[in-house]
Amino acid sequence: MWPSPQVYQLALDRLGVTHREISFQSSNRWDVYAASAFGFCTVWCNRTGQPRERLPGAPDLELATLAALPDHLGAERAV
C-alpha cells in the first residue's frame, strides 16, 4: 500500500505552492516513487549504493549524500 496522496496534498495546502515547487527527499525508494507519482520533484538519497528497486518511474535526482543537495537546488533555495 502506497502513502495516501492526501499526505502530500497537506504540504501544498499548508505552503501554498505547486507540486513542482516541492523537493521531496527520502532514502526509501518506494517513498520517492509515491511522491513522484503525486508530482513532486524527488531526490533519492541512496547512501549505500543500492540497486534500483523494480518500481515505475525514476527519481529526478539520485545522490549518495544530502550534503550535495544544495549544489543541485541552487544556493538561493538551499536551507
N, C-alpha and C positions, 0 to 999 in steps of 0.2 A: 504494500500500500504506500503510495506517494504522499508527501505532505499536501495538505489541502491548499488550493490556490488562495483561500481566504487568509492564510498566514502571510503570504506575500503581499496581498492586497492591503493589509494593515500598514505596511511601510509606505505605500503610495498615498494612502489616505492621511496618515499622520504627517508625512513630509511634504505633501502637495507637489510631488514630482511625477514624471512619466517613468515607464518601465525601463527605458534605456538610460535614464539618469542615475540608476542604482547599479553599483558594482557589488555583486554578491560573491563573497569568498568562502570557501569551505575546503576541508581536507577530505570530505566524503564525496566521492564521485556521483553517487546517486542523488545527493542533495543539490549538487551543481546541475545535474540533469533537470531536476524538478524546477529549480529557479530559472534555468534557461528556457524551459518549456513555457514558463509564465511570461517570459520576455525580458528578464533581467540580463544585464551584461554579467558574465560569470568568469570566475577565476578558480581553477582547481589548484590548491596548494598540495602538490604531490611530493611531500618531504622525503619519502623513502624510495622514490623512483618506481612505483608500482605500475604494472601494465594497465592499460585502459580496460575497464570492465565492458562487457557487451551491452552497452546502453545506446539508445539512439542519440544522435546529435553529438556535439563536442563543446567543451568549454571555449569561451572566447580567448582565454589565455591559460596556460599551464606554467606554474612556477614551482621551483624546489623550496623556496622560502618566501614568506611575505615581505621580507626586507627589500626585495626587488620591486614590490608593487608600486611605490611612488614613482619610480622611473617610467612605468607604463601608464600611469594615470596622468602624469604631468604635475609639476611642482605646485601649481595653483590649486590642485584638487587634493593634494596629499594631506592627510590628517596626522 
